[in-house]
Amino acid sequence: MVAKASLVKLRDELLKKAKRRKVVTYQWISDELPSGVSVSGEELDDL
C-alpha cells in the first residue's frame, strides 16, 4: 500500500497538470487518482 503522504503528493501533481491543461473535470481527476483518494470540489475551484 502506498503511504498517504505520497498519495497527497500525487494528487497535488495531478492538480498542477490539470491546471496547465485547463481541462479540470472531476472525472479526469478521479480517473488519474488511485482508488481511495479524492479531491474536494473546493480544491478544484481554486484552479
N, CA, C, O and CB atoms as a CASP TS submission, in Angstrom:
PFRMAT TS
TARGET T0000
AUTHOR 0000-0000-0000
METHOD Language model
MODEL 1
PARENT N/A
ATOM      1  N   MET     1       0.839  -1.201   0.000  1.00  0.00           N
ATOM      2  CA  MET     1       0.000   0.000   0.000  1.00  0.00           C
ATOM      3  C   MET     1       0.878   1.257   0.000  1.00  0.00           C
ATOM      4  O   MET     1       1.914   1.313   0.661  1.00  0.00           O
ATOM      5  CB  MET     1      -0.951   0.003   1.228  1.00  0.00           C
ATOM      6  N   VAL     2       0.445   2.227  -0.736  1.00  0.00           N
ATOM      7  CA  VAL     2       1.192   3.477  -0.837  1.00  0.00           C
ATOM      8  C   VAL     2       0.863   4.359   0.367  1.00  0.00           C
ATOM      9  O   VAL     2      -0.288   4.439   0.798  1.00  0.00           O
ATOM     10  CB  VAL     2       0.865   4.214  -2.169  1.00  0.00           C
ATOM     11  N   ALA     3       1.874   5.006   0.892  1.00  0.00           N
ATOM     12  CA  ALA     3       1.665   5.887   2.048  1.00  0.00           C
ATOM     13  C   ALA     3       0.776   7.060   1.670  1.00  0.00           C
ATOM     14  O   ALA     3       0.811   7.549   0.541  1.00  0.00           O
ATOM     15  CB  ALA     3       3.011   6.399   2.595  1.00  0.00           C
ATOM     16  N   LYS     4      -0.019   7.502   2.633  1.00  0.00           N
ATOM     17  CA  LYS     4      -0.953   8.603   2.377  1.00  0.00           C
ATOM     18  C   LYS     4      -0.225   9.866   1.906  1.00  0.00           C
ATOM     19  O   LYS     4      -0.728  10.580   1.038  1.00  0.00           O
ATOM     20  CB  LYS     4      -1.764   8.910   3.640  1.00  0.00           C
ATOM     21  N   ALA     5       0.936  10.143   2.462  1.00  0.00           N
ATOM     22  CA  ALA     5       1.689  11.348   2.083  1.00  0.00           C
ATOM     23  C   ALA     5       2.017  11.336   0.594  1.00  0.00           C
ATOM     24  O   ALA     5       1.920  12.368  -0.071  1.00  0.00           O
ATOM     25  CB  ALA     5       2.987  11.459   2.908  1.00  0.00           C
ATOM     26  N   SER     6       2.402  10.182   0.070  1.00  0.00           N
ATOM     27  CA  SER     6       2.739  10.123  -1.349  1.00  0.00           C
ATOM     28  C   SER     6       1.488  10.239  -2.213  1.00  0.00           C
ATOM     29  O   SER     6       1.556  10.730  -3.340  1.00  0.00           O
ATOM     30  CB  SER     6       3.481   8.823  -1.666  1.00  0.00           C
ATOM     31  N   LEU     7       0.352   9.793  -1.697  1.00  0.00           N
ATOM     32  CA  LEU     7      -0.900   9.954  -2.443  1.00  0.00           C
ATOM     33  C   LEU     7      -1.287  11.424  -2.525  1.00  0.00           C
ATOM     34  O   LEU     7      -1.782  11.890  -3.551  1.00  0.00           O
ATOM     35  CB  LEU     7      -2.033   9.144  -1.785  1.00  0.00           C
ATOM     36  N   VAL     8      -1.058  12.140  -1.447  1.00  0.00           N
ATOM     37  CA  VAL     8      -1.345  13.577  -1.444  1.00  0.00           C
ATOM     38  C   VAL     8      -0.421  14.278  -2.432  1.00  0.00           C
ATOM     39  O   VAL     8      -0.842  15.178  -3.159  1.00  0.00           O
ATOM     40  CB  VAL     8      -1.180  14.177  -0.018  1.00  0.00           C
ATOM     41  N   LYS     9       0.839  13.858  -2.452  1.00  0.00           N
ATOM     42  CA  LYS     9       1.802  14.442  -3.394  1.00  0.00           C
ATOM     43  C   LYS     9       1.364  14.155  -4.826  1.00  0.00           C
ATOM     44  O   LYS     9       1.409  15.038  -5.684  1.00  0.00           O
ATOM     45  CB  LYS     9       3.230  13.884  -3.143  1.00  0.00           C
ATOM     46  N   LEU    10       0.943  12.928  -5.080  1.00  0.00           N
ATOM     47  CA  LEU    10       0.461  12.557  -6.403  1.00  0.00           C
ATOM     48  C   LEU    10      -0.738  13.411  -6.796  1.00  0.00           C
ATOM     49  O   LEU    10      -0.822  13.901  -7.922  1.00  0.00           O
ATOM     50  CB  LEU    10       0.093  11.070  -6.444  1.00  0.00           C
ATOM     51  N   ARG    11      -1.649  13.582  -5.870  1.00  0.00           N
ATOM     52  CA  ARG    11      -2.840  14.394  -6.141  1.00  0.00           C
ATOM     53  C   ARG    11      -2.447  15.833  -6.482  1.00  0.00           C
ATOM     54  O   ARG    11      -2.987  16.429  -7.414  1.00  0.00           O
ATOM     55  CB  ARG    11      -3.796  14.374  -4.926  1.00  0.00           C
ATOM     56  N   ASP    12      -1.514  16.376  -5.725  1.00  0.00           N
ATOM     57  CA  ASP    12      -1.065  17.748  -5.975  1.00  0.00           C
ATOM     58  C   ASP    12      -0.432  17.881  -7.356  1.00  0.00           C
ATOM     59  O   ASP    12      -0.654  18.874  -8.050  1.00  0.00           O
ATOM     60  CB  ASP    12      -0.067  18.185  -4.900  1.00  0.00           C
ATOM     61  N   GLU    13       0.358  16.881  -7.757  1.00  0.00           N
ATOM     62  CA  GLU    13       0.976  16.906  -9.080  1.00  0.00           C
ATOM     63  C   GLU    13      -0.090  16.849 -10.167  1.00  0.00           C
ATOM     64  O   GLU    13       0.011  17.540 -11.181  1.00  0.00           O
ATOM     65  CB  GLU    13       1.962  15.738  -9.239  1.00  0.00           C
ATOM     66  N   LEU    14      -1.102  16.030  -9.955  1.00  0.00           N
ATOM     67  CA  LEU    14      -2.189  15.923 -10.932  1.00  0.00           C
ATOM     68  C   LEU    14      -2.960  17.228 -11.029  1.00  0.00           C
ATOM     69  O   LEU    14      -3.378  17.627 -12.115  1.00  0.00           O
ATOM     70  CB  LEU    14      -3.139  14.779 -10.560  1.00  0.00           C
ATOM     71  N   LEU    15      -3.148  17.888  -9.905  1.00  0.00           N
ATOM     72  CA  LEU    15      -3.843  19.176  -9.924  1.00  0.00           C
ATOM     73  C   LEU    15      -3.037  20.210 -10.701  1.00  0.00           C
ATOM     74  O   LEU    15      -3.603  21.035 -11.418  1.00  0.00           O
ATOM     75  CB  LEU    15      -4.101  19.672  -8.492  1.00  0.00           C
ATOM     76  N   LYS    16      -1.716  20.164 -10.555  1.00  0.00           N
ATOM     77  CA  LYS    16      -0.863  21.092 -11.309  1.00  0.00           C
ATOM     78  C   LYS    16      -0.979  20.821 -12.804  1.00  0.00           C
ATOM     79  O   LYS    16      -1.095  21.750 -13.603  1.00  0.00           O
ATOM     80  CB  LYS    16       0.610  20.971 -10.857  1.00  0.00           C
ATOM     81  N   LYS    17      -0.947  19.530 -13.179  1.00  0.00           N
ATOM     82  CA  LYS    17      -1.098  19.167 -14.592  1.00  0.00           C
ATOM     83  C   LYS    17      -2.440  19.647 -15.121  1.00  0.00           C
ATOM     84  O   LYS    17      -2.531  20.210 -16.212  1.00  0.00           O
ATOM     85  CB  LYS    17      -0.966  17.643 -14.782  1.00  0.00           C
ATOM     86  N   ALA    18      -3.463  19.417 -14.341  1.00  0.00           N
ATOM     87  CA  ALA    18      -4.812  19.805 -14.754  1.00  0.00           C
ATOM     88  C   ALA    18      -4.902  21.315 -14.930  1.00  0.00           C
ATOM     89  O   ALA    18      -5.562  21.804 -15.847  1.00  0.00           O
ATOM     90  CB  ALA    18      -5.854  19.326 -13.726  1.00  0.00           C
ATOM     91  N   LYS    19      -4.244  22.038 -14.058  1.00  0.00           N
ATOM     92  CA  LYS    19      -4.263  23.493 -14.132  1.00  0.00           C
ATOM     93  C   LYS    19      -3.608  23.958 -15.433  1.00  0.00           C
ATOM     94  O   LYS    19      -4.109  24.868 -16.094  1.00  0.00           O
ATOM     95  CB  LYS    19      -3.544  24.111 -12.910  1.00  0.00           C
ATOM     96  N   ARG    20      -2.495  23.334 -15.795  1.00  0.00           N
ATOM     97  CA  ARG    20      -1.814  23.688 -17.044  1.00  0.00           C
ATOM     98  C   ARG    20      -2.688  23.382 -18.251  1.00  0.00           C
ATOM     99  O   ARG    20      -2.744  24.156 -19.206  1.00  0.00           O
ATOM    100  CB  ARG    20      -0.483  22.940 -17.159  1.00  0.00           C
ATOM    101  N   ARG    21      -3.364  22.250 -18.195  1.00  0.00           N
ATOM    102  CA  ARG    21      -4.198  21.830 -19.322  1.00  0.00           C
ATOM    103  C   ARG    21      -5.485  22.631 -19.428  1.00  0.00           C
ATOM    104  O   ARG    21      -6.087  22.703 -20.499  1.00  0.00           O
ATOM    105  CB  ARG    21      -4.528  20.364 -19.200  1.00  0.00           C
ATOM    106  N   LYS    22      -5.905  23.227 -18.333  1.00  0.00           N
ATOM    107  CA  LYS    22      -7.171  23.968 -18.287  1.00  0.00           C
ATOM    108  C   LYS    22      -8.367  23.059 -18.583  1.00  0.00           C
ATOM    109  O   LYS    22      -9.404  23.520 -19.062  1.00  0.00           O
ATOM    110  CB  LYS    22      -7.139  25.129 -19.288  1.00  0.00           C
ATOM    111  N   VAL    23      -8.215  21.801 -18.299  1.00  0.00           N
ATOM    112  CA  VAL    23      -9.337  20.878 -18.501  1.00  0.00           C
ATOM    113  C   VAL    23      -9.558  20.089 -17.219  1.00  0.00           C
ATOM    114  O   VAL    23      -9.409  18.868 -17.184  1.00  0.00           O
ATOM    115  CB  VAL    23      -9.073  19.916 -19.706  1.00  0.00           C
ATOM    116  N   VAL    24      -9.909  20.801 -16.190  1.00  0.00           N
ATOM    117  CA  VAL    24     -10.134  20.142 -14.915  1.00  0.00           C
ATOM    118  C   VAL    24     -11.561  19.624 -14.850  1.00  0.00           C
ATOM    119  O   VAL    24     -12.521  20.394 -14.897  1.00  0.00           O
ATOM    120  CB  VAL    24      -9.850  21.099 -13.746  1.00  0.00           C
ATOM    121  N   THR    25     -11.683  18.331 -14.742  1.00  0.00           N
ATOM    122  CA  THR    25     -13.002  17.743 -14.541  1.00  0.00           C
ATOM    123  C   THR    25     -12.893  16.751 -13.387  1.00  0.00           C
ATOM    124  O   THR    25     -11.841  16.153 -13.163  1.00  0.00           O
ATOM    125  CB  THR    25     -13.532  17.045 -15.849  1.00  0.00           C
ATOM    126  N   TYR    26     -13.968  16.592 -12.679  1.00  0.00           N
ATOM    127  CA  TYR    26     -13.957  15.633 -11.576  1.00  0.00           C
ATOM    128  C   TYR    26     -13.625  14.244 -12.101  1.00  0.00           C
ATOM    129  O   TYR    26     -12.877  13.501 -11.465  1.00  0.00           O
ATOM    130  CB  TYR    26     -15.317  15.623 -10.842  1.00  0.00           C
ATOM    131  N   GLN    27     -14.176  13.891 -13.257  1.00  0.00           N
ATOM    132  CA  GLN    27     -13.951  12.566 -13.810  1.00  0.00           C
ATOM    133  C   GLN    27     -12.480  12.359 -14.155  1.00  0.00           C
ATOM    134  O   GLN    27     -11.916  11.303 -13.869  1.00  0.00           O
ATOM    135  CB  GLN    27     -14.819  12.354 -15.047  1.00  0.00           C
ATOM    136  N   TRP    28     -11.855  13.367 -14.770  1.00  0.00           N
ATOM    137  CA  TRP    28     -10.446  13.242 -15.144  1.00  0.00           C
ATOM    138  C   TRP    28      -9.585  13.039 -13.910  1.00  0.00           C
ATOM    139  O   TRP    28      -8.727  12.156 -13.880  1.00  0.00           O
ATOM    140  CB  TRP    28      -9.978  14.483 -15.920  1.00  0.00           C
ATOM    141  N   ILE    29      -9.817  13.860 -12.890  1.00  0.00           N
ATOM    142  CA  ILE    29      -9.056  13.725 -11.648  1.00  0.00           C
ATOM    143  C   ILE    29      -9.298  12.347 -11.032  1.00  0.00           C
ATOM    144  O   ILE    29      -8.356  11.689 -10.590  1.00  0.00           O
ATOM    145  CB  ILE    29      -9.441  14.841 -10.645  1.00  0.00           C
ATOM    146  N   SER    30     -10.539  11.918 -11.004  1.00  0.00           N
ATOM    147  CA  SER    30     -10.882  10.623 -10.416  1.00  0.00           C
ATOM    148  C   SER    30     -10.210   9.479 -11.160  1.00  0.00           C
ATOM    149  O   SER    30      -9.734   8.525 -10.546  1.00  0.00           O
ATOM    150  CB  SER    30     -12.395  10.424 -10.416  1.00  0.00           C
ATOM    151  N   ASP    31     -10.173   9.579 -12.489  1.00  0.00           N
ATOM    152  CA  ASP    31      -9.553   8.526 -13.295  1.00  0.00           C
ATOM    153  C   ASP    31      -8.051   8.447 -13.050  1.00  0.00           C
ATOM    154  O   ASP    31      -7.473   7.360 -13.084  1.00  0.00           O
ATOM    155  CB  ASP    31      -9.825   8.765 -14.780  1.00  0.00           C
ATOM    156  N   GLU    32      -7.421   9.579 -12.805  1.00  0.00           N
ATOM    157  CA  GLU    32      -5.974   9.622 -12.615  1.00  0.00           C
ATOM    158  C   GLU    32      -5.546   9.182 -11.221  1.00  0.00           C
ATOM    159  O   GLU    32      -4.451   8.648 -11.043  1.00  0.00           O
ATOM    160  CB  GLU    32      -5.466  11.013 -12.880  1.00  0.00           C
ATOM    161  N   LEU    33      -6.401   9.402 -10.242  1.00  0.00           N
ATOM    162  CA  LEU    33      -6.040   9.069  -8.867  1.00  0.00           C
ATOM    163  C   LEU    33      -6.308   7.609  -8.553  1.00  0.00           C
ATOM    164  O   LEU    33      -7.264   7.021  -9.058  1.00  0.00           O
ATOM    165  CB  LEU    33      -6.800   9.950  -7.895  1.00  0.00           C
ATOM    166  N   PRO    34      -5.455   7.023  -7.713  1.00  0.00           N
ATOM    167  CA  PRO    34      -5.728   5.655  -7.272  1.00  0.00           C
ATOM    168  C   PRO    34      -6.999   5.629  -6.428  1.00  0.00           C
ATOM    169  O   PRO    34      -7.398   6.651  -5.869  1.00  0.00           O
ATOM    170  CB  PRO    34      -4.530   5.085  -6.468  1.00  0.00           C
ATOM    171  N   SER    35      -7.624   4.482  -6.337  1.00  0.00           N
ATOM    172  CA  SER    35      -8.858   4.388  -5.562  1.00  0.00           C
ATOM    173  C   SER    35      -8.592   4.746  -4.106  1.00  0.00           C
ATOM    174  O   SER    35      -7.522   4.464  -3.566  1.00  0.00           O
ATOM    175  CB  SER    35      -9.462   2.972  -5.666  1.00  0.00           C
ATOM    176  N   GLY    36      -9.574   5.366  -3.490  1.00  0.00           N
ATOM    177  CA  GLY    36      -9.431   5.741  -2.093  1.00  0.00           C
ATOM    178  C   GLY    36      -8.901   7.149  -1.894  1.00  0.00           C
ATOM    179  O   GLY    36      -8.821   7.631  -0.764  1.00  0.00           O
ATOM    180  N   VAL    37      -8.534   7.819  -3.001  1.00  0.00           N
ATOM    181  CA  VAL    37      -8.050   9.195  -2.892  1.00  0.00           C
ATOM    182  C   VAL    37      -9.058  10.086  -3.583  1.00  0.00           C
ATOM    183  O   VAL    37      -9.475   9.811  -4.708  1.00  0.00           O
ATOM    184  CB  VAL    37      -6.619   9.364  -3.516  1.00  0.00           C
ATOM    185  N   SER    38      -9.445  11.143  -2.914  1.00  0.00           N
ATOM    186  CA  SER    38     -10.440  12.022  -3.513  1.00  0.00           C
ATOM    187  C   SER    38      -9.963  13.466  -3.514  1.00  0.00           C
ATOM    188  O   SER    38      -9.076  13.852  -2.752  1.00  0.00           O
ATOM    189  CB  SER    38     -11.766  11.907  -2.770  1.00  0.00           C
ATOM    190  N   VAL    39     -10.568  14.239  -4.379  1.00  0.00           N
ATOM    191  CA  VAL    39     -10.271  15.661  -4.461  1.00  0.00           C
ATOM    192  C   VAL    39     -11.578  16.390  -4.213  1.00  0.00           C
ATOM    193  O   VAL    39     -12.594  16.094  -4.841  1.00  0.00           O
ATOM    194  CB  VAL    39      -9.637  16.056  -5.852  1.00  0.00           C
ATOM    195  N   SER    40     -11.546  17.331  -3.304  1.00  0.00           N
ATOM    196  CA  SER    40     -12.776  18.059  -2.998  1.00  0.00           C
ATOM    197  C   SER    40     -13.074  19.100  -4.057  1.00  0.00           C
ATOM    198  O   SER    40     -12.172  19.557  -4.759  1.00  0.00           O
ATOM    199  CB  SER    40     -12.679  18.721  -1.632  1.00  0.00           C
ATOM    200  N   GLY    41     -14.318  19.469  -4.173  1.00  0.00           N
ATOM    201  CA  GLY    41     -14.720  20.495  -5.119  1.00  0.00           C
ATOM    202  C   GLY    41     -14.034  21.815  -4.836  1.00  0.00           C
ATOM    203  O   GLY    41     -13.725  22.570  -5.757  1.00  0.00           O
ATOM    204  N   GLU    42     -13.797  22.093  -3.571  1.00  0.00           N
ATOM    205  CA  GLU    42     -13.137  23.346  -3.195  1.00  0.00           C
ATOM    206  C   GLU    42     -11.728  23.413  -3.756  1.00  0.00           C
ATOM    207  O   GLU    42     -11.282  24.473  -4.194  1.00  0.00           O
ATOM    208  CB  GLU    42     -13.100  23.499  -1.675  1.00  0.00           C
ATOM    209  N   GLU    43     -11.027  22.292  -3.746  1.00  0.00           N
ATOM    210  CA  GLU    43      -9.671  22.267  -4.291  1.00  0.00           C
ATOM    211  C   GLU    43      -9.696  22.532  -5.790  1.00  0.00           C
ATOM    212  O   GLU    43      -8.839  23.244  -6.313  1.00  0.00           O
ATOM    213  CB  GLU    43      -8.992  20.918  -4.000  1.00  0.00           C
ATOM    214  N   LEU    44     -10.668  21.965  -6.473  1.00  0.00           N
ATOM    215  CA  LEU    44     -10.774  22.182  -7.915  1.00  0.00           C
ATOM    216  C   LEU    44     -11.171  23.616  -8.221  1.00  0.00           C
ATOM    217  O   LEU    44     -10.726  24.186  -9.218  1.00  0.00           O
ATOM    218  CB  LEU    44     -11.786  21.216  -8.531  1.00  0.00           C
ATOM    219  N   ASP    45     -11.995  24.197  -7.379  1.00  0.00           N
ATOM    220  CA  ASP    45     -12.421  25.585  -7.586  1.00  0.00           C
ATOM    221  C   ASP    45     -11.241  26.547  -7.519  1.00  0.00           C
ATOM    222  O   ASP    45     -11.278  27.623  -8.116  1.00  0.00           O
ATOM    223  CB  ASP    45     -13.471  25.979  -6.545  1.00  0.00           C
ATOM    224  N   ASP    46     -10.199  26.161  -6.797  1.00  0.00           N
ATOM    225  CA  ASP    46      -9.020  27.021  -6.659  1.00  0.00           C
ATOM    226  C   ASP    46      -8.179  27.076  -7.930  1.00  0.00           C
ATOM    227  O   ASP    46      -7.333  27.959  -8.071  1.00  0.00           O
ATOM    228  CB  ASP    46      -8.164  26.539  -5.510  1.00  0.00           C
ATOM    229  N   LEU    47      -8.395  26.167  -8.832  1.00  0.00           N
ATOM    230  CA  LEU    47      -7.554  26.106 -10.035  1.00  0.00           C
ATOM    231  C   LEU    47      -7.847  27.220 -11.002  1.00  0.00           C
ATOM    232  O   LEU    47      -7.221  27.302 -12.058  1.00  0.00           O
ATOM    233  CB  LEU    47      -7.734  24.791 -10.730  1.00  0.00           C
TER
END
